[in-house]
């Protein structure tokens, strides 16, 4: 009887242990599942390409950088240099594509803007040349202006380049290296055509168009450094100019851009005052549909709280 009681007690203990281990195992799996979900979401956030619109673009400097600029005594020269920002230059077919519409101006308007600037005596520069000016290695030309194009869409070759050639206007195009050949982007051959024109400097715009603000250092280093090396190795050109996707950056991103060998980087913060202090977040303007006197008056403003209406 005692032996039987012992066996029952032993079996009961084993069952209790097994059940405990079973539920403990289930609990561990649940915890792992929850943690994995958080990790997946975090990684997805770190690597997710951003969809840019005029409303989502960063138009204010990070607070710590703004404070630093305000407090430090500037010893470098400041230059009034408008840098105009473009994305699409086409006749949008799908009027329901509101994002494309918000970032687009049509080719006729773009030509009128280039003609306005040319007739007004502006000198078209590249971002690389601006870097040389900031370093004191090149004299600033009369009435300088930069035309910059973000992302590397196909219309840079088909619509923009013919106008640049017509007016002998220089420009800078910031290319997302991982998107070359995509359905909405330049093919490799088109990009080679743009480069061979001699009018367009090619800059980098990350590998996958992800926001660089608040991201893991290795991710920022990859997106910045790899975009540079991809373009240099593929097209045999020196890449020294950079653009932050969506204009989003922080002190870490600036440091990585500098350490990766870039000489300038453009932001989406509106303004025209350029100096060594902001060479890694140069101010830009979105010209919208302004042409003629409206465009010239806009560029001659002394302060810019925002871009104003893109349709003006």
SVG drawing of the C-alpha trace seen along z (x, -y; Angstrom):
<svg xmlns="http://www.w3.org/2000/svg" viewBox="-8 -91 49 93">
<polyline fill="none" stroke="black" stroke-width="0.4" points="0.0,0.0 2.8,-2.4 4.6,-1.5 1.5,-2.2 1.0,-5.5 4.6,-6.4 4.1,-5.6 0.9,-7.7 2.7,-10.5 5.6,-10.2 3.3,-10.2 1.4,-13.1 4.7,-15.1 5.8,-14.3 2.5,-15.4 2.6,-18.6 6.2,-19.2 5.2,-18.5 2.2,-20.8 4.3,-23.5 7.0,-23.1 4.4,-23.1 2.8,-26.4 6.2,-27.9 7.3,-27.0 4.1,-28.5 4.8,-31.7 8.3,-31.8 7.0,-31.5 4.5,-34.3 7.2,-36.5 9.5,-35.7 6.6,-36.4 5.9,-39.8 9.5,-40.7 9.9,-39.6 7.0,-41.8 8.5,-44.8 11.9,-44.0 10.3,-43.6 8.4,-46.9 11.5,-48.7 13.6,-47.3 10.8,-48.0 10.8,-51.6 14.5,-51.9 14.5,-50.7 11.2,-51.9 11.6,-54.3 9.7,-57.6 7.1,-59.0 7.8,-62.7 5.3,-65.5 5.7,-69.3 3.7,-68.8 6.0,-66.1 9.3,-67.8 11.3,-69.1 11.2,-72.9 12.8,-73.6 16.3,-72.9 16.7,-70.4 16.4,-72.4 20.0,-71.6 21.5,-72.5 19.5,-75.8 20.6,-76.6 24.2,-75.8 24.1,-78.1 22.5,-80.9 25.1,-80.7 28.3,-80.2 30.2,-83.2 30.4,-83.0 33.7,-83.7 33.0,-82.6 31.5,-84.6 27.8,-84.3 26.6,-84.2 23.1,-84.8 22.7,-81.8 19.2,-80.5 19.1,-76.7 15.9,-75.7 14.4,-72.3 12.6,-70.1 11.3,-66.5 9.0,-65.9 9.0,-68.0 6.3,-66.5 2.7,-66.7 1.0,-64.5 -1.4,-62.1 -3.1,-60.7 -4.7,-63.6 -5.6,-61.3 -1.9,-61.0 -1.9,-63.8 1.6,-63.2 3.0,-63.5 1.0,-66.6 2.2,-68.2 5.8,-67.7 5.5,-68.5 5.8,-71.5 5.2,-71.1 8.1,-71.4 6.8,-74.7 6.9,-76.4 10.3,-75.0 11.6,-76.4 10.1,-79.8 11.8,-79.7 15.2,-78.9 14.6,-81.6 13.7,-84.1 16.9,-83.4 19.0,-83.5 17.6,-86.8 18.0,-88.3 21.7,-87.5 21.9,-84.6 24.8,-82.2 23.9,-78.5 26.2,-76.6 26.5,-73.0 26.6,-71.9 30.2,-70.8 31.1,-74.4 29.3,-75.8 31.5,-73.6 34.6,-75.1 33.3,-78.6 32.7,-77.8 36.3,-76.5 37.7,-79.6 38.9,-77.6 36.6,-79.3 35.2,-82.8 31.5,-83.2 30.0,-84.1 27.7,-87.0 24.1,-86.3 24.6,-82.6 21.7,-80.1 21.5,-76.3 18.9,-74.0 18.6,-70.7 16.6,-67.6 15.8,-65.0 15.4,-61.2 16.4,-60.7 13.1,-60.4 13.0,-59.6 11.9,-63.1 15.3,-64.4 16.5,-62.9 13.5,-63.4 12.1,-66.7 14.7,-68.6 17.9,-67.9 16.8,-69.4 15.9,-72.6 19.2,-72.7 21.0,-72.3 18.9,-75.0 19.9,-77.6 23.4,-76.0 22.2,-75.8 24.0,-73.7 22.2,-71.6 22.7,-69.0 20.7,-65.7 20.6,-63.7 20.1,-60.1 18.7,-57.2 21.2,-54.6 19.0,-51.6 16.1,-52.9 17.9,-53.3 16.0,-51.3 12.8,-51.3 9.5,-52.0 9.5,-55.7 13.2,-56.3 16.0,-56.8 17.4,-53.8 21.2,-53.3 21.5,-54.4 19.5,-57.5 21.6,-58.4 24.7,-57.9 23.2,-60.3 22.6,-62.9 26.2,-62.6 27.7,-62.8 25.9,-66.1 28.4,-67.8 25.7,-70.0 24.5,-67.9 26.5,-67.0 25.4,-63.7 24.9,-63.7 23.8,-60.9 20.3,-60.6 20.8,-57.4 20.4,-53.8 16.7,-53.4 15.4,-56.9 15.0,-56.4 14.8,-59.1 18.2,-59.5 17.0,-61.2 17.1,-59.1 18.3,-56.0 20.9,-53.4 24.4,-54.5 25.2,-51.5 22.1,-52.1 22.9,-55.7 26.5,-54.8 25.3,-52.3 22.7,-54.5 25.1,-57.4 28.4,-55.7 27.0,-52.9 25.0,-55.4 28.2,-57.3 30.3,-54.2 27.5,-52.6 27.3,-55.7 31.1,-56.2 31.8,-52.6 29.0,-52.3 29.4,-55.6 33.0,-56.5 32.2,-60.0 33.2,-61.6 30.2,-62.0 30.7,-64.9 27.2,-66.3 24.4,-64.8 20.6,-65.4 18.7,-64.2 15.5,-62.3 12.6,-64.4 15.1,-66.9 15.3,-64.8 18.6,-64.8 20.3,-65.2 23.8,-65.7 24.7,-62.1 23.6,-62.1 25.5,-65.3 28.6,-63.7 28.3,-60.6 27.8,-62.7 31.0,-64.6 33.0,-61.5 31.9,-59.8 33.7,-62.4 30.9,-64.7 31.6,-68.4 28.0,-69.6 24.5,-68.4 21.2,-70.1 18.2,-70.2 14.6,-71.2 14.7,-74.1 13.8,-77.3 16.4,-80.1 19.1,-81.5 21.9,-82.3 24.7,-79.8 27.9,-79.5 30.5,-77.0 28.4,-76.6 25.5,-75.1 27.4,-73.4 25.9,-70.1 22.4,-71.4 22.3,-74.0 19.0,-75.9 16.7,-75.4 13.6,-76.9 10.7,-75.3 10.0,-77.7 6.6,-76.2 4.9,-77.8 6.5,-81.2 8.0,-82.7 9.1,-86.2 9.0,-89.0 7.1,-86.7 10.1,-84.3 12.7,-87.1 10.9,-88.8 10.6,-85.6 14.3,-84.9 15.1,-88.4 13.3,-88.0 15.5,-88.2 13.6,-85.7 11.5,-82.6 9.2,-81.2 7.9,-78.6 7.7,-77.9 4.5,-79.8 2.0,-78.4 3.5,-76.1 1.0,-77.3 1.9,-81.0"/>
</svg>
